[in-house]
Amino acid sequence: MHIMKNLSEYINNKFFKVITKASRELNYDSYVIGGYVRDILLNRPSNDIDVVTVGSGIELARKTASLIDTKKEVKYYGRFGTAMIRMKDKEIEFVGARRESYEPSSRKPMVEDGTLEDDQNRRDFTINALAISLNENNFGELIDPFNGVEDLKNKIIRTPLDPDITYSDDPLRMMRAIRFATQLNFTIENESFNSIKRNAERIKIISMERVSEELNKMILSPKPSIGFKLLDTSGLLKIIFPQLAALKGVDVQDGRGHKDNFYHTMEVLDNVAEAGGDLWLRWAAVLHDIAKPLTKKYDKGIGWTFHGHETKGAKMTPKIFAALKLPLNEKMKYVQKLISLHLRPIALVQEEVTDSAVRRLLFDAGDDIDDLMILCDADITSKNEEKRNKYHSNFQLVRKKLKELEEKDHLRNWQPPVNGEVIMTTFGITEGRNVGIIKTAIREAVLDGIIGNNFQEAYEFMKAEGIKLGLSVVQEVTEPVEVKSNGPVPHKIEK
């Protein structure tokens, strides 16, 4: 990485020049600071720009907006002494330089006006303490008091000051250190990491919403396992996510052990990330085996078993989401669904792939079938290459069968070809047990391939099933009857 001391070419645009003019008119010194500067040097895209000024951030934002356009909107956050202007796809936040001090029971600092040096001292990491001058006398000059540029070159995360003070003051910085190490594939410097171990318990004063925000960013990294392994080694994982920490370890009986389910989960998560899975598919990977410690049994005949871990894991999901302050909505239900179904495609790979089994999988998975297949493919982590290759090639067979049957039978998000209205009209009966029995029989016949997924075949089958129950046809129906729903219309799960 070749770094020039002057970075004016990177801030040589109209907007920064307007901030320079506004600063001059207010007699302020102003600087671009933090992540935007770091990302310039790493050649990463960044849309969030922080401007720190030795003066009032709110006044600087107001002056800057008036020089751009008298109608330019500024959002003010008076409580925090900050203001924000949006420019196309970028958000520019203005804040006055400050110094901070902390009470041990809170991460909320007591704030006083300060210098640029004070502001850089309070930053979490050396790579985030870099600043570029927006002042006319040294426009574009890089100000790097803690050798952050060297740490960028060497891919190191370290704190500007004593890490025990940095992490104890604001324990969320421990999560941020691990998140940056994961996103950037950097190493946390030894003393800094040892400090995280020493201060791990301090994470308890941080709201779970903030912790989960960092977790989600980490999970969305190219290789999320880096972060989870650091959380485990640091001692943070067992505090913030004890169910995942409980997956770690191997029990041995009669000389037979099982795989370490924590490291297996990490492999599955990385595989899903590599396949481009979104946040919630990645959460399904994190939680797919979460119930294994609770379902683990040893059987002398077959070794270690985890019967029903998929069902138990799906039941655990709402409680885990609630504890982590993740949304208890359709996203959670989507994760639950994938956990409950994650063994089904694997079972198909192990036996002969029948049309009936594939139809049932399509019926149960609905629109989430493609994501389920990504998760299941990712779940094949055997160290035996021959076995792994066999599974992957069998999976291609399942995928081919899914595509063929979906094109032929249209079972994704299946609606019965004959509904309750048709059954009641044909037999002159009211809603009740017999309607349910006939509907179930039609569904099973379609899934087993006994009849096609169409009105004509299903209607003839329905009449035969009704007669078996002692019902008589009182009125023939020649086409499907549209059901008027009183309840909400089911909607596709948003991911």
C-alpha positions as CSV (number, residue, x, y, z in Angstrom):
1,M,0.0,0.0,0.0
2,H,1.6,3.3,-1.1
3,I,0.4,6.2,1.1
4,M,1.0,9.8,0.2
5,K,1.1,12.3,3.1
6,N,-1.3,14.5,1.1
7,L,-4.6,13.0,0.1
8,S,-6.1,16.1,-1.6
9,E,-6.9,14.2,-4.8
10,Y,-9.4,12.0,-2.8
11,I,-11.3,15.0,-1.4
12,N,-11.0,17.2,-4.5
13,N,-14.7,17.7,-5.0
14,K,-17.1,20.6,-4.7
15,F,-18.7,19.4,-1.5
16,F,-15.4,19.3,0.5
17,K,-14.4,22.7,-0.9
18,V,-17.7,24.2,0.3
19,I,-16.9,22.8,3.8
20,T,-13.5,24.5,3.6
21,K,-15.1,27.8,2.7
22,A,-17.7,27.5,5.5
23,S,-15.0,26.7,8.0
24,R,-13.0,29.7,6.9
25,E,-16.0,32.0,7.3
26,L,-16.7,30.6,10.8
27,N,-13.0,30.7,11.6
28,Y,-13.1,26.9,12.4
29,D,-10.5,24.2,11.7
30,S,-12.3,21.2,10.1
31,Y,-11.2,17.6,9.1
32,V,-12.6,14.5,7.5
33,I,-12.0,11.7,10.1
34,G,-12.5,8.0,10.7
35,G,-13.9,5.3,8.5
36,Y,-14.1,7.4,5.3
37,V,-10.4,8.1,5.5
38,R,-9.6,4.5,6.4
39,D,-11.6,3.3,3.4
40,I,-9.9,5.7,1.0
41,L,-6.6,4.1,1.9
42,L,-8.1,0.6,1.7
43,N,-9.7,1.4,-1.7
44,R,-13.1,0.4,-0.3
45,P,-16.4,2.2,-1.2
46,S,-17.8,4.4,1.7
47,N,-20.9,6.5,1.7
48,D,-20.7,7.8,5.3
49,I,-18.5,10.8,5.9
50,D,-17.7,12.2,9.3
51,V,-16.5,15.8,9.5
52,V,-15.1,17.0,12.9
53,T,-14.6,20.7,13.5
54,V,-12.9,22.6,16.3
55,G,-16.1,24.6,16.9
56,S,-19.8,23.8,16.6
57,G,-20.7,20.9,14.3
58,I,-24.3,22.2,14.0
59,E,-23.1,25.7,13.0
60,L,-20.7,24.3,10.4
61,A,-23.5,22.1,8.9
62,R,-25.8,25.1,8.8
63,K,-23.2,27.3,7.1
64,T,-22.2,24.5,4.6
65,A,-25.9,23.9,3.6
66,S,-26.5,27.6,3.1
67,L,-23.5,27.8,0.7
68,I,-24.7,24.8,-1.3
69,D,-28.4,25.7,-1.5
70,T,-30.5,27.9,0.7
71,K,-33.2,25.2,0.7
72,K,-30.7,22.3,1.5
73,E,-32.2,20.3,4.4
74,V,-30.0,19.7,7.5
75,K,-31.0,17.2,10.2
76,Y,-30.0,18.4,13.6
77,Y,-29.4,16.2,16.6
78,G,-29.0,18.8,19.3
79,R,-28.7,16.3,22.1
80,F,-25.5,14.9,20.6
81,G,-24.3,18.2,19.1
82,T,-24.3,16.7,15.6
83,A,-25.9,17.5,12.3
84,M,-26.3,15.6,9.0
85,I,-26.6,16.6,5.3
86,R,-27.4,14.1,2.6
87,M,-25.7,14.5,-0.8
88,K,-26.9,12.1,-3.4
89,D,-25.9,8.7,-2.0
90,K,-23.7,10.1,0.7
91,E,-24.5,11.1,4.3
92,I,-22.1,13.7,5.9
93,E,-22.2,14.1,9.6
94,F,-20.8,17.1,11.3
95,V,-19.6,17.1,15.0
96,G,-17.6,19.4,17.1
97,A,-14.2,18.0,18.3
98,R,-14.6,16.7,21.9
99,R,-13.0,15.0,24.7
100,E,-14.8,12.3,26.7
101,S,-14.8,10.8,30.2
102,Y,-16.8,7.8,31.5
103,E,-18.5,6.5,34.6
104,P,-17.8,2.8,35.1
105,S,-21.5,1.8,35.0
106,S,-22.2,3.4,31.6
107,R,-20.8,3.7,28.1
108,K,-22.4,7.1,27.7
109,P,-19.6,9.6,28.0
110,M,-19.5,13.0,29.7
111,V,-18.5,15.3,26.8
112,E,-16.5,18.6,26.7
113,D,-15.4,20.6,23.8
114,G,-11.9,19.6,22.7
115,T,-9.1,19.8,20.1
116,L,-8.5,17.6,17.1
117,E,-6.0,15.7,19.3
118,D,-8.6,15.1,22.0
119,D,-11.0,13.8,19.3
120,Q,-8.4,11.4,17.8
121,N,-7.5,10.2,21.3
122,R,-11.1,9.1,22.0
123,R,-11.3,7.0,18.7
124,D,-11.7,3.3,19.0
125,F,-8.8,2.1,16.8
126,T,-5.7,3.6,15.2
127,I,-7.1,2.9,11.7
128,N,-10.2,4.9,12.6
129,A,-8.3,7.9,14.1
130,L,-6.9,9.0,10.7
131,A,-7.9,12.5,9.6
132,I,-7.6,14.6,6.5
133,S,-7.4,18.4,6.8
134,L,-10.1,20.5,5.1
135,N,-8.3,23.8,6.0
136,E,-6.9,26.0,3.3
137,N,-3.4,26.2,4.7
138,N,-2.9,22.4,4.6
139,F,-5.9,21.0,2.5
140,G,-5.6,17.2,2.0
141,E,-2.8,16.6,4.6
142,L,-3.1,13.3,6.4
143,I,-3.0,13.6,10.2
144,D,-2.0,10.2,11.7
145,P,-0.8,10.5,15.3
146,F,-1.0,6.8,16.1
147,N,0.7,5.3,13.0
148,G,-2.7,4.1,11.7
149,V,-1.3,3.9,8.2
150,E,1.3,1.4,9.4
151,D,-1.5,-0.7,11.0
152,L,-3.5,-0.6,7.8
153,K,-0.4,-1.8,5.9
154,N,0.2,-4.6,8.4
155,K,-3.5,-5.4,8.8
156,I,-3.6,-4.7,12.5
157,I,-6.4,-3.6,14.8
158,R,-5.1,-1.8,17.9
159,T,-6.4,1.0,20.2
160,P,-4.8,4.5,20.1
161,L,-4.5,4.5,23.9
162,D,-4.3,1.9,26.7
163,P,-6.7,-0.9,25.5
164,D,-8.0,-1.5,29.1
165,I,-9.2,2.1,29.2
166,T,-10.6,2.1,25.6
167,Y,-12.6,-1.1,26.1
168,S,-13.6,-0.5,29.7
169,D,-14.9,3.0,28.8
170,D,-17.0,1.7,25.9
171,P,-17.2,-2.1,25.9
172,L,-19.0,-2.1,22.5
173,R,-15.5,-1.4,21.1
174,M,-14.7,-5.0,21.8
175,M,-17.4,-6.2,19.5
176,R,-16.3,-3.5,16.9
177,A,-12.7,-4.8,17.1
178,I,-13.8,-8.3,16.3
179,R,-16.2,-7.1,13.6
180,F,-13.5,-5.0,11.9
181,A,-11.1,-7.9,12.1
182,T,-13.7,-10.1,10.4
183,Q,-14.8,-7.6,7.7
184,L,-11.2,-6.6,6.8
185,N,-9.5,-9.9,7.6
186,F,-7.2,-8.0,10.0
187,T,-5.5,-9.3,13.2
188,I,-6.2,-7.9,16.6
189,E,-2.9,-6.9,18.1
190,N,-2.0,-9.2,21.1
191,E,-2.2,-6.7,23.9
192,S,-5.5,-5.4,22.6
193,F,-6.9,-8.9,22.3
194,N,-5.7,-9.8,25.8
195,S,-7.5,-6.7,27.0
196,I,-10.7,-7.9,25.4
197,K,-10.4,-11.2,27.4
198,R,-9.8,-9.2,30.6
199,N,-12.8,-6.9,30.0
200,A,-15.2,-9.4,28.5
201,E,-17.7,-9.2,31.4
202,R,-18.0,-5.4,30.7
203,I,-20.1,-6.3,27.6
204,K,-23.0,-6.8,30.0
205,I,-23.5,-3.0,30.3
206,I,-24.2,-2.8,26.5
207,S,-27.7,-3.1,25.2
208,M,-28.3,-6.3,23.2
209,E,-29.6,-4.2,20.3
210,R,-26.1,-2.7,19.9
211,V,-24.4,-6.0,20.3
212,S,-26.6,-7.6,17.6
213,E,-26.0,-4.8,15.2
214,E,-22.3,-5.7,15.4
215,L,-23.1,-9.4,15.1
216,N,-25.2,-8.8,12.0
217,K,-22.4,-6.8,10.3
218,M,-19.9,-9.6,11.2
219,I,-22.3,-12.3,9.9
220,L,-22.5,-10.4,6.6
221,S,-18.7,-10.4,6.2
222,P,-17.1,-12.6,3.5
223,K,-15.9,-15.1,6.1
224,P,-18.0,-14.7,9.3
225,S,-16.3,-17.7,11.1
226,I,-13.3,-15.4,11.8
227,G,-15.5,-13.3,14.1
228,F,-17.2,-16.1,15.9
229,K,-13.9,-17.8,16.6
230,L,-12.6,-14.6,18.0
231,L,-15.7,-14.1,20.1
232,D,-15.2,-17.6,21.4
233,T,-11.5,-17.3,22.2
234,S,-12.1,-13.9,23.9
235,G,-14.8,-15.2,26.2
236,L,-17.5,-12.9,24.8
237,L,-19.4,-15.6,23.0
238,K,-20.5,-17.5,26.1
239,I,-21.8,-14.2,27.6
240,I,-23.7,-12.8,24.5
241,F,-24.7,-16.1,22.8
242,P,-24.4,-19.0,25.3
243,Q,-26.4,-21.5,23.0
244,L,-23.8,-21.2,20.3
245,A,-20.9,-21.5,22.7
246,A,-22.5,-24.7,24.0
247,L,-22.0,-26.4,20.6
248,K,-18.3,-26.4,21.2
249,G,-16.5,-29.6,22.3
250,V,-16.5,-33.3,21.6
251,D,-17.8,-36.1,23.8
252,V,-16.1,-39.5,23.5
253,Q,-17.6,-42.9,24.6
254,D,-16.3,-46.4,23.9
255,G,-13.6,-44.6,21.9
256,R,-16.2,-43.0,19.6
257,G,-16.6,-39.2,19.3
258,H,-18.8,-36.9,17.3
259,K,-17.7,-33.9,15.3
260,D,-17.3,-30.6,17.1
261,N,-20.6,-28.9,16.2
262,F,-19.3,-25.4,16.8
263,Y,-16.6,-25.7,14.1
264,H,-19.0,-27.6,11.8
265,T,-21.5,-24.7,12.1
266,M,-18.7,-22.2,11.3
267,E,-17.9,-24.2,8.1
268,V,-21.6,-24.2,7.1
269,L,-21.9,-20.5,7.8
270,D,-18.8,-19.7,5.6
271,N,-20.2,-22.0,2.8
272,V,-23.5,-20.1,2.9
273,A,-21.6,-16.7,2.8
274,E,-19.6,-17.9,-0.2
275,A,-22.8,-18.9,-1.9
276,G,-24.1,-15.3,-1.5
277,G,-26.7,-16.0,1.2
278,D,-28.4,-13.0,2.7
279,L,-28.4,-12.1,6.5
280,W,-31.3,-14.4,7.4
281,L,-30.1,-17.4,5.5
282,R,-26.8,-16.9,7.3
283,W,-28.7,-16.8,10.6
284,A,-30.3,-20.1,9.6
285,A,-26.8,-21.5,9.1
286,V,-25.7,-20.2,12.6
287,L,-28.7,-21.9,14.2
288,H,-29.3,-25.0,12.1
289,D,-27.7,-27.4,14.7
290,I,-28.3,-25.2,17.8
291,A,-30.3,-28.0,19.5
292,K,-27.6,-30.7,19.2
293,P,-26.3,-30.3,22.8
294,L,-29.9,-30.8,24.0
295,T,-30.7,-33.9,21.8
296,K,-27.3,-35.6,22.1
297,K,-27.4,-39.3,23.1
298,Y,-25.0,-42.2,22.8
299,D,-26.2,-45.6,21.4
300,K,-23.8,-48.5,21.6
301,G,-25.1,-49.8,18.3
302,I,-24.9,-46.7,16.2
303,G,-22.8,-44.2,18.2
304,W,-23.8,-40.6,18.8
305,T,-27.3,-39.4,17.7
306,F,-29.0,-36.0,17.7
307,H,-32.6,-37.2,16.9
308,G,-35.1,-34.4,16.5
309,H,-32.5,-31.6,16.7
310,E,-34.1,-29.8,13.7
311,T,-37.5,-29.7,15.4
312,K,-36.1,-28.7,18.8
313,G,-33.9,-26.1,17.1
314,A,-36.9,-24.5,15.3
315,K,-38.7,-24.3,18.7
316,M,-35.6,-22.6,20.3
317,T,-35.4,-20.0,17.6
318,P,-38.0,-17.4,18.9
319,K,-36.4,-17.4,22.4
320,I,-32.9,-16.9,20.9
321,F,-34.1,-14.1,18.6
322,A,-35.9,-12.5,21.6
323,A,-32.7,-12.7,23.7
324,L,-30.6,-11.2,20.9
325,K,-33.2,-8.5,20.2
326,L,-33.5,-9.8,16.6
327,P,-36.9,-9.2,14.9
328,L,-39.7,-11.6,15.9
329,N,-41.5,-11.4,12.6
330,E,-41.5,-13.1,9.2
331,K,-37.7,-13.1,9.2
332,M,-37.6,-15.2,12.4
333,K,-40.3,-17.5,10.9
334,Y,-38.2,-17.9,7.8
335,V,-35.1,-19.0,9.9
336,Q,-37.3,-21.3,11.9
337,K,-38.7,-22.9,8.8
338,L,-35.3,-23.6,7.2
339,I,-34.0,-25.1,10.5
340,S,-37.0,-27.4,10.7
341,L,-36.5,-28.6,7.1
342,H,-32.7,-28.7,6.9
343,L,-32.4,-32.5,7.1
344,R,-35.0,-33.2,4.5
345,P,-32.9,-32.7,1.3
346,I,-30.0,-34.6,3.0
347,A,-32.4,-37.5,3.6
348,L,-33.3,-37.4,-0.1
349,V,-29.6,-37.6,-1.0
350,Q,-29.1,-40.8,1.1
351,E,-32.0,-42.7,-0.4
352,E,-33.5,-43.1,-3.9
353,V,-35.0,-39.7,-4.9
354,T,-38.7,-40.4,-5.4
355,D,-41.1,-38.0,-7.1
356,S,-43.4,-38.2,-4.1
357,A,-40.6,-37.1,-1.6
358,V,-39.5,-34.2,-3.8
359,R,-43.1,-33.1,-4.2
360,R,-43.5,-33.1,-0.4
361,L,-40.4,-31.1,0.0
362,L,-41.6,-28.5,-2.6
363,F,-45.0,-28.4,-0.8
364,D,-43.4,-27.8,2.6
365,A,-40.6,-25.4,1.6
366,G,-42.7,-23.3,-0.9
367,D,-40.8,-20.2,-2.0
368,D,-37.9,-20.9,0.3
369,I,-36.9,-24.1,-1.5
370,D,-33.9,-22.5,-3.2
371,D,-32.5,-21.1,0.1
372,L,-33.1,-24.4,1.8
373,M,-31.0,-26.1,-0.9
374,I,-28.2,-23.6,-0.4
375,L,-28.2,-24.3,3.3
376,C,-28.3,-28.1,2.8
377,D,-25.5,-28.0,0.3
378,A,-23.5,-25.9,2.7
379,D,-24.1,-28.5,5.4
380,I,-22.1,-31.1,3.6
381,T,-18.7,-30.6,5.4
382,S,-17.4,-34.2,5.5
383,K,-13.6,-34.5,5.6
384,N,-13.9,-37.5,3.3
385,E,-13.6,-36.1,-0.2
386,E,-15.2,-39.0,-1.9
387,K,-18.2,-38.9,0.4
388,R,-18.5,-35.1,0.0
389,N,-18.3,-35.4,-3.8
390,K,-20.9,-38.1,-3.8
391,Y,-23.3,-36.0,-1.7
392,H,-22.8,-32.9,-3.9
393,S,-23.5,-34.9,-7.1
394,N,-26.6,-36.4,-5.6
395,F,-27.7,-32.9,-4.6
396,Q,-27.5,-31.9,-8.2
397,L,-29.9,-34.8,-8.9
398,V,-32.3,-33.5,-6.3
399,R,-32.1,-30.0,-7.7
400,K,-32.8,-31.4,-11.3
401,K,-35.8,-33.3,-10.0
402,L,-37.1,-30.3,-8.1
403,K,-36.9,-28.2,-11.3
404,E,-38.7,-30.8,-13.4
405,L,-41.5,-31.4,-10.9
406,E,-42.0,-27.7,-10.2
407,E,-42.4,-27.1,-14.0
408,K,-44.8,-30.0,-14.3
409,D,-46.8,-29.8,-11.0
410,H,-46.5,-26.2,-9.9
411,L,-46.3,-27.2,-6.2
412,R,-44.4,-24.2,-4.9
413,N,-46.7,-22.4,-2.5
414,W,-49.4,-25.0,-3.4
415,Q,-53.1,-24.2,-3.2
416,P,-55.5,-27.2,-3.5
417,P,-57.1,-27.5,-6.9
418,V,-60.4,-28.3,-5.2
419,N,-61.2,-26.1,-2.2
420,G,-63.7,-26.4,0.7
421,E,-66.4,-24.4,-1.2
422,V,-66.4,-27.0,-4.0
423,I,-66.6,-29.9,-1.6
424,M,-69.5,-28.4,0.4
425,T,-71.4,-27.4,-2.8
426,T,-71.0,-30.8,-4.4
427,F,-72.1,-32.9,-1.4
428,G,-74.5,-30.3,0.1
429,I,-72.7,-30.3,3.4
430,T,-71.5,-27.6,5.8
431,E,-67.9,-27.1,7.0
432,G,-66.8,-29.9,9.3
433,R,-64.7,-33.1,9.7
434,N,-65.6,-34.6,6.3
435,V,-64.4,-31.6,4.4
436,G,-61.1,-31.8,6.2
437,I,-60.7,-35.5,5.5
438,I,-61.4,-35.0,1.8
439,K,-59.0,-32.0,1.5
440,T,-56.2,-34.0,3.1
441,A,-56.9,-37.0,0.8
442,I,-56.7,-34.7,-2.3
443,R,-53.4,-33.2,-1.0
444,E,-51.9,-36.6,-0.4
445,A,-53.0,-37.9,-3.8
446,V,-51.4,-34.9,-5.5
447,L,-48.2,-35.2,-3.6
448,D,-48.0,-39.0,-4.2
449,G,-48.6,-38.4,-7.9
450,I,-51.9,-40.5,-7.9
451,I,-53.7,-37.5,-9.5
452,G,-52.4,-34.4,-11.3
453,N,-52.4,-31.0,-9.7
454,N,-55.5,-29.8,-11.7
455,F,-59.2,-29.3,-11.0
456,Q,-60.6,-32.0,-13.3
457,E,-58.6,-34.9,-11.8
458,A,-58.9,-33.6,-8.3
459,Y,-62.7,-33.2,-8.6
460,E,-63.3,-36.8,-9.8
461,F,-61.0,-38.0,-7.0
462,M,-63.0,-35.9,-4.5
463,K,-66.3,-37.4,-5.5
464,A,-64.9,-40.9,-5.0
465,E,-63.5,-40.0,-1.6
466,G,-66.9,-38.4,-0.6
467,I,-68.8,-41.6,-1.6
468,K,-66.4,-43.7,0.5
469,L,-67.5,-41.5,3.5
470,G,-71.2,-42.1,2.7
471,L,-71.8,-38.8,1.0
472,S,-74.0,-38.2,-2.1
473,V,-73.4,-35.8,-4.9
474,V,-76.2,-33.2,-4.9
475,Q,-74.7,-30.7,-7.3
476,E,-72.0,-31.0,-10.0
477,V,-69.4,-28.2,-10.0
478,T,-67.7,-27.7,-13.4
479,E,-65.0,-25.1,-12.4
480,P,-63.1,-24.0,-9.3
481,V,-65.0,-21.7,-6.8
482,E,-63.1,-18.7,-5.6
483,V,-63.0,-18.7,-1.8
484,K,-63.8,-15.3,-0.2
485,S,-61.3,-15.0,2.6
486,N,-62.2,-13.3,5.9
487,G,-58.6,-13.3,7.2
488,P,-55.4,-11.7,6.0
489,V,-54.0,-12.7,2.6
490,P,-50.9,-14.9,3.1
491,H,-47.8,-13.1,1.9
492,K,-44.4,-14.2,0.8
493,I,-41.8,-14.3,3.5
494,E,-39.6,-11.2,3.3
495,K,-35.9,-12.1,3.6
